[in-house]
């Protein structure tokens, strides 16, 4: 679908839902006729842009026509006609008479449909950056995520050498059945690489402490490959690959696509992206539950102007900064390091594939404090310039959107 996202909006008297369409995925679209059908009766309460709205099929089906130039993000508010609290489910969606979602399309988006292995292939091949629909239709953003919402995100746990305790360390992203991408500083302490057998990767869960979640896969690291350009103080090459043996791709465990090869980052400026992590909450408490949030990639000058001391040395052609600015307070925090900044990209079949573009490297710390300040911008290592290194060490083949 055209990046249709649900966000509950609490009103004084009722629960409204914000349906958002990302027209930025269609850069050449000049006008839009949106035909959308819901599984229950709903009522529409306005939109982000003047629109003509037609109602059909006893308040189940609506046609919306935004007036004027299309915005990057278009949204409209609705609520259930019976004042219920169940999230309104889309049963059919068409854009300019092209059907992008219906029951048949939903039924085809299964874990088996993402398997591209044939008898002629020497290696297992799988489509990256997609989710089976059962865990993708109602994705939670700006709140706690469900298992399967972000199936490439993993928790990195570290075993204590002297007792039987395992502690959460960082986040990471599955990029192949045998490789996880994370930040170099997550696996290197004081200049020394952490022993691989001390690192446990937990995938397929929204609570890394829950040992009984259905989709959970827990693997011991076999090898850690630190980027040769890594340093403790820079974000230029803050990358590492953790090798494992092997993930099973399921509804809960899927790989993310890698963006690149590219050095040009200016086209990212002003784009909305998504970040996910098990890090500290806004109450400065460690979280065991996966949370997600939108963020905005900023021009380097925006972050440098905000704090020259912090960002001048961190930003270059191999890194970028993101966040909504000092008034927001919505940003990754301690414990979110190594997680990916991911962007949705429209493919030729009108389905979205998710790509990892950045790995969380450095957060802003206000004077006199030691923890990440959510009002500061966050610096990411740009994945694009390191595309070749990532492919070389991850068991990947150079096929469009296909993994080995």
C-alpha positions in Angstrom: 0.0 0.0 0.0 1.0 3.6 -0.3 2.6 3.7 3.1 -0.7 3.9 4.9 -0.1 4.2 8.6 -2.3 4.3 11.7 -1.8 6.7 14.5 -4.4 7.0 17.3 -5.1 10.6 18.3 -6.8 11.1 21.6 -9.4 13.8 21.5 -11.3 15.2 24.5 -14.5 13.3 23.7 -13.5 10.5 21.3 -10.7 8.4 19.9 -9.7 9.6 16.4 -7.3 7.8 14.0 -4.9 9.5 11.7 -4.5 7.7 8.4 -1.4 8.9 6.7 -0.4 8.4 3.1 3.2 9.1 2.0 3.0 10.6 -1.5 6.8 11.2 -1.3 7.1 7.6 -2.5 5.5 8.7 -5.8 7.6 11.7 -6.8 6.0 12.1 -10.2 2.4 12.0 -9.0 0.6 15.3 -9.7 -3.0 14.4 -8.6 -4.5 11.7 -6.6 -7.9 10.0 -6.3 -7.9 7.8 -3.2 -10.5 4.9 -3.1 -10.4 3.4 0.4 -12.7 0.8 2.0 -12.8 -0.2 5.7 -14.0 -3.4 7.3 -16.4 -1.4 9.6 -18.4 1.8 9.4 -16.3 4.9 9.9 -16.7 8.6 9.8 -14.1 11.0 8.4 -13.3 14.2 10.3 -11.3 16.3 7.9 -7.8 16.1 6.3 -4.4 17.8 6.1 -5.4 19.4 2.8 -8.7 20.6 1.3 -10.3 17.5 -0.2 -13.4 16.4 -1.9 -14.8 13.4 0.0 -17.5 11.0 -1.3 -19.1 8.3 0.8 -20.3 4.9 -0.5 -21.4 1.5 0.7 -23.1 2.6 4.0 -20.0 4.5 5.4 -17.5 1.7 4.6 -16.1 3.1 1.3 -14.7 6.6 0.7 -13.2 8.5 -2.3 -10.9 11.4 -1.4 -9.5 13.9 -3.9 -6.9 16.3 -2.4 -7.0 19.7 -4.0 -4.0 21.5 -5.4 -0.4 20.2 -5.3 0.1 17.0 -3.4 2.0 17.2 -0.1 4.7 14.8 0.8 2.5 13.4 3.6 -1.3 13.5 3.3 -3.5 12.5 6.2 -7.1 12.4 7.3 -8.8 11.8 10.6 -11.6 9.2 11.2 -13.3 7.3 13.9 -15.5 4.3 14.2 -19.2 5.0 13.6 -20.1 3.0 16.7 -17.5 4.8 18.9 -15.5 1.6 19.3 -11.8 1.5 20.0 -10.7 -1.2 17.6 -8.3 0.1 14.9 -10.1 0.6 11.6 -8.8 -2.0 9.2 -8.4 -1.2 5.5 -9.9 -3.9 3.2 -9.3 -2.3 -0.1 -7.1 0.6 -1.3 -6.8 2.1 -4.8 -4.8 5.1 -6.0 -5.8 6.6 -9.3 -7.7 3.4 -10.2 -4.7 1.2 -9.5 -5.5 -1.3 -6.8 -2.7 -1.5 -4.3 -4.4 -3.5 -1.6 -7.3 -6.0 -1.4 -8.0 -9.4 0.0 -6.2 -11.2 -2.8 -3.0 -9.1 -2.5 -3.1 -9.5 1.3 -3.3 -13.3 1.0 -0.3 -13.3 -1.4 2.0 -11.6 1.1 3.2 -14.6 3.1 6.6 -15.7 4.3 6.7 -18.3 1.5 6.1 -15.6 -1.1 9.4 -13.9 0.0 11.4 -17.1 -0.7 13.1 -16.8 -4.1 15.1 -20.1 -3.9 14.8 -22.4 -6.8 16.5 -25.7 -7.8 18.9 -23.7 -9.9 20.2 -21.6 -7.0 23.3 -22.6 -5.1 22.3 -20.4 -2.1 19.1 -19.6 -0.3 17.6 -16.4 -1.8 15.0 -14.2 0.0 13.4 -10.9 -0.7 14.7 -8.3 1.8 13.0 -5.3 3.5 9.4 -6.7 3.5 7.1 -8.2 6.1 4.5 -10.8 5.7 1.2 -9.0 5.9 0.0 -10.6 9.1 2.6 -8.5 10.9 2.6 -5.5 8.7 -0.9 -4.2 8.2 -1.2 -2.5 11.6 2.3 -1.4 12.4 2.7 0.6 15.6 4.7 3.8 15.4 5.4 6.3 18.2 4.5 3.6 20.7 5.4 0.0 21.8 5.8 -2.3 18.8 4.5 -5.8 18.3 6.6 -8.8 17.5 7.0 -8.8 13.7 6.4 -5.1 13.2 10.2 -4.6 12.6 11.4 -8.2 12.0 15.0 -7.2 11.2 15.7 -5.5 14.5 17.5 -7.6 17.1 18.7 -7.1 20.7 22.4 -7.7 21.4 23.0 -9.1 24.9 26.4 -9.5 26.5 27.3 -12.3 28.9 29.2 -11.5 32.0 32.5 -13.3 32.3 32.2 -13.9 36.0 28.6 -15.0 36.5 25.6 -16.3 34.7 24.1 -12.8 34.0 23.3 -11.6 30.5 22.6 -7.9 30.0 21.2 -5.9 27.1 23.8 -4.0 25.3 22.7 -2.6 21.9 20.5 -3.0 18.9 21.2 -4.4 15.5 19.7 -5.2 12.1 19.6 -8.6 10.3 21.1 -8.1 6.8 21.4 -11.8 5.8 20.7 -15.2 7.4 24.3 -15.2 8.8 24.9 -11.5 9.5 23.8 -8.7 11.8 24.8 -5.0 11.3 25.4 -3.0 14.4 27.6 -0.1 15.6 31.3 -0.7 16.2 31.2 0.8 19.6 28.7 -1.8 20.7 31.3 -4.6 20.3 34.5 -2.8 21.1 35.4 -1.6 24.6 38.5 0.4 25.4 40.0 -0.5 22.0 39.5 -4.3 22.5 37.0 -6.4 20.6 34.4 -8.2 22.7 34.8 -12.0 22.5 32.2 -13.3 20.1 31.0 -16.1 22.4 29.9 -13.5 25.0 27.5 -11.9 22.6 23.9 -13.3 22.3 21.6 -12.1 19.5 17.8 -12.2 20.2 15.5 -11.8 17.2 11.8 -12.1 16.5 10.5 -10.5 19.8 9.2 -7.2 21.0 10.4 -8.0 24.6 14.0 -9.3 24.7 13.5 -10.6 28.3 10.5 -12.8 27.4 11.9 -16.3 26.9 8.6 -17.7 25.6 7.6 -15.4 22.8 6.5 -17.5 19.8 8.9 -15.9 17.2 12.0 -15.8 19.4 15.4 -16.9 18.0 18.5 -16.7 20.2 21.9 -17.2 18.6 25.5 -17.0 19.9 27.8 -14.8 17.8 30.4 -16.9 15.9 32.6 -14.0 14.7 32.7 -10.2 15.0 34.1 -8.1 12.2 34.9 -4.5 13.2 35.2 -1.9 10.4 38.9 -1.2 9.8 38.2 2.6 9.9 36.4 2.5 13.3 37.5 4.9 16.0 35.9 5.5 19.4 35.4 9.2 18.9 34.1 9.4 15.3 30.9 8.3 13.5 32.6 7.9 10.2 32.9 4.1 10.3 31.1 3.1 13.4 30.1 -0.3 12.0 30.5 -3.9 12.8 29.1 -7.2 11.4 28.3 -10.0 13.7 28.3 -13.5 12.1 25.9 -16.2 13.3 24.7 -19.6 12.2 21.8 -19.2 10.9 18.5 -17.3 11.2 15.3 -19.0 10.0 13.2 -16.4 8.2 9.7 -16.4 9.6 6.8 -14.0 10.1 8.9 -12.6 13.0 12.4 -12.7 11.6 13.2 -11.0 8.3 16.2 -9.2 6.7 16.5 -5.5 5.9 17.8 -4.2 2.6 21.1 -2.2 2.4 21.1 1.2 0.8 23.9 1.9 -1.6 26.4 2.2 -3.0 26.2 6.0 -2.7 28.1 8.9 -1.1 25.5 11.5 -1.8 23.4 12.2 1.3 21.9 15.6 0.5 18.8 13.9 -1.1 18.1 12.6 2.4 17.7 16.0 4.0 14.2 16.7 5.1 13.1 13.0 4.6 11.1 11.2 7.3 12.6 7.9 8.5 11.9 5.4 11.2 14.1 4.4 14.2 13.5 1.4 16.5 15.1 0.3 19.7 15.0 -1.2 23.2 16.7 1.8 24.7 15.8 4.1 27.6 12.3 5.6 27.6 11.4 9.2 28.0 11.2 8.5 31.8 14.9 7.6 31.8 14.1 4.0 32.5 15.6 1.0 30.6 13.0 -0.7 28.4 12.7 -4.3 27.6 9.9 -3.6 25.1 10.7 -2.5 21.5 9.6 1.0 20.6 9.6 2.9 17.4 9.4 6.5 16.3 9.6 8.7 13.3 12.6 11.0 12.8 13.7 13.6 10.2 17.1 13.7 8.5 18.6 17.1 8.8 21.0 19.2 6.9 24.5 19.1 8.5 24.3 22.9 9.0 21.2 22.6 11.1 22.9 20.3 13.7 26.2 22.2 13.6 24.4 25.5 14.3 22.6 23.9 17.2 25.8 22.8 18.8 29.1 23.4 17.0 31.1 21.7 19.7 29.3 18.4 19.4 28.5 18.1 15.7 31.3 19.9 13.7 33.7 17.0 14.2 31.1 14.2 13.8 29.5 15.2 10.5 31.2 14.6 7.1 30.4 12.6 3.9 30.2 9.4 5.9 27.7 10.5 8.5 24.5 12.4 8.9 22.3 13.7 11.7 18.6 13.3 12.4 15.9 14.5 14.8 13.0 17.0 15.1 14.9 19.6 17.0 15.1 20.8 20.6 11.4 21.2 21.1 10.5 17.6 20.2 12.2 15.3 22.8 11.5 12.3 20.6 14.8 10.8 19.9 16.8 7.5 20.4 18.5 7.3 23.8 21.0 5.2 25.7 20.7 1.6 24.6 19.5 2.4 21.1 23.0 2.4 19.7 23.6 0.1 16.8 19.9 0.2 15.7 19.1 1.2 12.1 17.5 4.3 10.6 15.3 2.8 8.0 13.4 4.3 5.1 10.6 2.9 2.9 11.1 2.8 -0.8 8.4 2.2 -3.4 9.2 -0.7 -5.7 8.0 -1.4 -9.3 5.2 -3.6 -7.9 3.8 -0.7 -5.8 5.0 -2.4 -2.6 7.3 -0.9 -0.1 10.7 -2.3 0.6 12.5 -1.1 3.7 16.2 -0.1 3.5 18.7 0.6 6.3 20.5 3.9 5.5 22.1 4.7 8.9 23.4 3.0 12.0 23.0 4.9 15.3 26.5 6.1 16.4 26.4 9.2 18.6 23.8 11.0 20.6 24.0 14.5 22.0 24.8 14.9 25.7 24.0 18.1 27.4 26.7 19.8 29.6 27.0 18.2 33.0 25.2 15.0 32.0 26.2 11.5 30.9 23.1 10.3 29.2 21.7 11.0 25.8 19.6 14.2 25.7 16.4 13.7 23.6 16.3 17.3 22.7 19.7 17.0 20.8 20.1 15.6 17.3 21.5 12.1 16.8 24.4 11.2 14.5 24.3 8.1 12.3 27.0 6.4 10.3 25.9 6.4 6.7 25.5 2.9 5.3 25.7 4.0 1.7 29.5 4.6 1.4 30.2 1.2 3.1 28.0 -0.8 0.8 30.8 -2.9 -0.7 32.4 -3.7 2.7 29.0 -4.8 4.1 28.3 -7.1 1.1 31.7 -8.6 1.2 31.4 -9.6 4.9 27.8 -10.6 5.0 27.4 -13.5 2.6 25.3 -11.3 0.3 25.0 -11.6 -3.5 24.7 -8.6 -5.8 21.1 -9.2 -6.8 18.4 -6.5 -6.7 16.5 -6.9 -3.4 17.6 -10.5 -3.1 19.7 -12.1 -0.3 21.7 -15.2 0.0 
